[in-house]
Amino acid sequence: MKKYATGDKYVTKLNLKIFEDKHHSYPDEIEKTAAHYLVRAAKHFRLDVSPEISKLAAGKHVSNVVDLTLIDRTAWANKQEMDKVAEEVEYALQIKRSTPFIQKILQKKPWYILSSIVKNLT
């Protein structure tokens, strides 16, 4: 009976792609173990492995079992924070492109804007 990762060439290729895209979000211990077994499966099917995954799989591998209680949660949290990239927020009403009247209203306090909108609706 073959292991899951070496069961099918196309599943292995798909797993490599998914791991390559998402491995940054995994704890280091899980990342290294998964990379090790994916590289072994890729060699079995003679698939190309990215240098990044090969680098993760390099070195001594201890076990295929990861004890979740031994994961360094602080390092994992810091790793996730570093991976986040601030995305540019797009607003429905851009201040730069709006009319001078709207810019004047937006410079006032938010409660004033809300009260003005309510007055116009009633």
C-alpha positions as CSV (number, residue, x, y, z in Angstrom):
1,M,0.0,0.0,0.0
2,K,1.4,3.4,-1.0
3,K,1.4,6.4,1.2
4,Y,-1.0,9.2,0.3
5,A,1.7,11.6,-1.1
6,T,3.1,8.9,-3.4
7,G,-0.2,7.4,-4.5
8,D,-0.7,9.5,-7.7
9,K,1.7,11.7,-9.7
10,Y,-1.0,14.4,-10.3
11,V,-2.1,14.6,-6.7
12,T,1.6,15.0,-5.7
13,K,2.0,17.8,-8.2
14,L,-1.1,19.5,-6.9
15,N,0.1,19.1,-3.3
16,L,3.4,20.6,-4.2
17,K,1.7,23.7,-5.8
18,I,-0.6,24.2,-2.8
19,F,2.3,23.8,-0.3
20,E,4.4,26.2,-2.3
21,D,1.6,28.8,-2.1
22,K,0.7,28.4,1.5
23,H,3.7,27.1,3.4
24,H,4.4,30.5,4.9
25,S,1.3,30.3,7.0
26,Y,2.3,27.0,8.7
27,P,4.4,26.6,11.8
28,D,8.1,25.8,11.1
29,E,7.9,22.3,12.5
30,I,4.9,21.4,10.3
31,E,6.5,23.2,7.3
32,K,9.7,21.2,7.5
33,T,8.0,17.8,8.0
34,A,5.6,18.4,5.1
35,A,8.4,19.7,2.8
36,H,10.4,16.6,3.6
37,Y,7.7,14.2,2.6
38,L,6.6,16.2,-0.5
39,V,10.2,16.2,-1.8
40,R,10.4,12.4,-1.3
41,A,7.1,12.0,-3.2
42,A,8.3,14.3,-6.0
43,K,11.5,12.3,-6.4
44,H,9.5,9.1,-6.6
45,F,7.6,10.6,-9.6
46,R,10.6,12.5,-11.0
47,L,8.8,15.9,-10.5
48,D,10.6,19.2,-10.3
49,V,10.7,20.8,-6.8
50,S,11.2,24.5,-6.3
51,P,14.4,25.6,-4.6
52,E,12.4,27.0,-1.7
53,I,10.8,23.7,-0.9
54,S,14.1,21.9,-1.3
55,K,15.7,24.2,1.1
56,L,13.0,23.6,3.7
57,A,13.4,19.8,3.3
58,A,17.1,19.9,3.6
59,G,18.8,18.8,6.8
60,K,18.1,16.0,9.2
61,H,14.5,14.9,9.5
62,V,13.5,13.4,12.8
63,S,10.0,12.1,12.5
64,N,6.7,12.2,10.5
65,V,4.8,13.1,13.7
66,V,4.6,16.7,14.9
67,D,3.7,17.2,18.5
68,L,1.4,20.2,18.5
69,T,2.2,21.0,22.1
70,L,5.8,21.6,21.2
71,I,5.1,24.2,18.5
72,D,6.6,27.6,19.3
73,R,3.4,29.6,19.1
74,T,5.1,32.9,19.7
75,A,7.4,32.4,16.7
76,W,4.4,31.2,14.6
77,A,2.4,34.3,15.5
78,N,5.3,36.6,14.7
79,K,5.8,34.8,11.4
80,Q,2.1,35.3,10.4
81,E,2.3,39.0,11.3
82,M,5.5,39.4,9.1
83,D,3.8,37.7,6.2
84,K,0.8,40.1,6.2
85,V,1.1,42.8,3.6
86,A,-1.0,45.9,3.8
87,E,-3.4,46.1,1.0
88,E,-4.4,49.4,-0.5
89,V,-8.0,50.2,0.5
90,E,-10.3,51.5,-2.2
91,Y,-13.1,53.8,-1.0
92,A,-16.3,54.4,-2.9
93,L,-15.9,58.1,-2.5
94,Q,-12.3,59.2,-3.3
95,I,-11.5,62.6,-1.6
96,K,-9.0,63.5,-4.3
97,R,-11.6,63.1,-7.1
98,S,-14.6,64.6,-5.3
99,T,-16.0,68.1,-5.7
100,P,-14.9,71.0,-3.4
101,F,-18.3,70.8,-1.7
102,I,-17.8,67.2,-0.7
103,Q,-14.2,67.8,0.4
104,K,-15.5,70.6,2.7
105,I,-18.1,68.2,4.3
106,L,-15.6,65.4,4.7
107,Q,-13.2,67.7,6.6
108,K,-15.9,68.3,9.3
109,K,-16.6,65.9,12.1
110,P,-18.3,62.6,11.4
111,W,-21.4,63.4,13.5
112,Y,-21.9,66.5,11.3
113,I,-21.8,64.4,8.2
114,L,-24.3,61.9,9.6
115,S,-26.7,64.6,10.8
116,S,-26.5,66.3,7.4
117,I,-27.4,63.0,5.6
118,V,-30.3,62.4,7.9
119,K,-31.7,65.9,7.4
120,N,-31.5,65.5,3.6
121,L,-33.3,62.1,3.8
122,T,-36.2,63.4,5.9
